Amino acid sequence: MLRVAKFLAKIAVGFVLLSLALVLLYAFVPVPVTATMLMDRNGITKDWESLSNIDRNLVDAVIAGEDGKFCSHNGFDQEAIEKALKRNMQGGRIRGGSTISQQTAKNVFLWQGGGYFRKGLEAWFTFLIENVWGKRRIMEVYLNVAETGIGTYGAEAGAQRYYKHSADRLSRTEAARIAAVLPLPKERAVVGASGFTRRYGNTIAARIGVVRRDGLDSCIYE
């Protein structure tokens, strides 16, 4: 039992050191590839851009659509987590009430899909990036690794695919439609969207003004 304990302790220490090293590295270096990208049978189209080259409309659109408390929470939205736990108690697919920080941690360091083990790892990496990267870097990484369509990753690749121009000049409507597909990028259409996706995009476009008015992006644009 002592040998097993020592072995497990070594694994734990190794994991902590490796995760810290990766988080520190990606605080400065663009994320080259993720597990989600590698497992995508549709190939990978991506183009890393600094946050200064991504239109503020898209930043505000993802805050409006994905995480209105992004600038005020510590990586975890307690209210959303409690609601998710109540839904999970009823059975079915596990939901986590994920913030942008949690989604970034999952996208960069882990894999898609549910399960409490993966959610536990996600919480660890979320804690690390919140304390090492900070909000601006989290948003920058998120907008470069998030899947914006079939085989398409990041804001720049999405803007080029759908609008034939760079992500540094997205209108509110364009940004909102990209944000609207993020929860289900393989199922929702950016161009020619109809039904729920179109209505949701219009709602996000309207909320962009609220995000800016109420300073919900203040941790990025001071």
N, C-alpha and C positions, 0 to 999 in steps of 0.2 A: 504493500500500500504506500510505503514511503517513496519507493521508486516511481510509482505512478503519480504521486503528488508532485514530486520534483519535475517529472516530465511535463505534467500539465502546467506547472509554474513557469517552466522554460518557454512553453508555447505561448502562454499568456504574455510574458515579458517580451518575447519576440514580436508578437502581434502589436503590442502597444508601441514598441520602438519603430516598427515598420510603418504603422499608420501615422505616427508623428512625422516620420521622415517624408512620407508622401504628401501630407498636408503642408508641411513646410516648403517642399519643392514646388507644389502647385500654387503656393502663395505668390510666386514670382514667374513661374513658367507656364505657358499655355498647356492645357490638358491635351495630350496627343491623340488619345483614343479612349473609349470606354467599353465596358463589357456589352452594353446595349448595342453599340455600334458594331462590335465584332460579331455579334450574334444576329445582326440584321441581314437577312437573305437578299434584301433589295440593294445591297451595297451601301456606300457611304459618300455623301456629298456634304462637305463642310468647309468653312473658311473662317478662321479665328479673327475676331476684331476686338480691339480694346473698347471699353465702355464709352470712351469719348467719341468713338466712331459709330455708335448706335444711337439712333434718335431717342430723345427723352420720351416721346410718345409711346414707344414700345415698353420702356421701363415702367411708365405709369400704367400702361395697359395690363401688364402682367401683375402688378400690384393690385389693380382694380379687380382683375379676374381671378387671381390665384391666392393672394395673401394681403389683405388690406392692413394687417397689423405688422407687416414686414419690418418696419423701422422701429417698432416699439416692443417687440417680443425678443426673447433671448434665444430664438431658434425654434421654440415650441409654443404653440397656441393652446393654452390650457383648456379654454372653453371648447375649442374644436376637438381636442383629444377626448374630453369628457363625453361629447356628443357621439364621437366615433365609438367609444367604449360601449355606450348604451346600444348603438346599432349592432355592434359585434355580439353583444349578449343575446341578441335575437337570432343569431346564426347567420349563415351565408358567408360571402366573401369578406375577409378581414379588411377593415378600413382604418386609416391612421390619422385622419385630420391633418394631413401634411402641409407644412409651410414651405415657402420657397427654399429656405435653408435645408429642410429635410429632403426635399426633392433634389436639390443640388448634391447633397451628400450621397443619396442613393444613385443618382445618375453617374457621378464621377467614380465612386469607390465600390459600388455594389452592383446588384442586378435587379431586373424588374420582377414583379411578382410579390405576393404577400408572405405571410408567415411571421411568427413572433421572433424567431431567431434573426431574420433579416432586419426586422424593425428594431431589434436591440442594437445591432451593429449600426444601423442608420442613426440611432440616437447618439451613439458614441461619436461618430464622424460629424454629426451636426454640432455637438458640443465643441469639438475641436475646431471646425471651420469658423464658428461664431467667435471663438476666442483668439484664433490665430489670423484668420483672413479679414474679418470685419465685414460689414454689410456691403460696401461698394464692391469688394472683390467677389463676394458671394453672388451678387447680381451679375457681375461681369461673366463669371464662369457659367452661371445658370443660362444666360442668354447665348452662350456659345456651345453648350452641350445638349440643350433641350431639343427633343425631336420636334421639328416643325412640319413634318410631312413624311411621306413614304421615302425612306432612304435619305432624308434631308435633316441635317442637324445644325442648329444655331440660327441666330438672327440674320446674318449675312446671306447664308445659303438659302434661307427661306425667302428673304426679300428678293434675291436674284431670281429664284424659281417662279415666284408668284407675280412679281411686279416689274421685273427686268431692270431694277436699279438697286443701288446700295441701301443698306440698313440705316445709313446716316441721314436719310431724308424720307422717313415714313410719315404719311399723314395719320391723323387719329383713326380714321376708318381702316386704313391698311394695317396699322399696328393692332387695332382691336380685333381684326379678323384672324391675325396670326395668333394672338393670345387666346382666342376662342377655341382654337383647335388643339391647344397644348394638352388638355386632359386625354384626348383620344386622337392623336395625330394621324393614325392610319385609317381612321373611319370618318373624320370630318374634313370637309373641303374648305380651303381658304378662298379660292376663286370660284365664283358661281355658287356660293353657299346658299342654302335655303332652309326653311323650317327653323328648328331650334338653333342651329349654328348661326344663322343669319340674325335671329332675334338676340341671341346671346352676345354676338359681336356688336350689335347696336347698343346693347345695354352697357357693355364695357366701354365703348366709345364715349358714351354719355358720362360714365364714371371717371374718365380721365380728368375731366375738369374738377371733379370733387377731390381726387387725389392731389392735384396741384394746389387747389384752393386751401385744403386743410393741412398741407404740408406732410402728407403721408409718404412722400419720397424724400423727406428732409435729411435722412441719413446718407443720401446719395448726392443730392443737390442742395448744398447749404447756402 
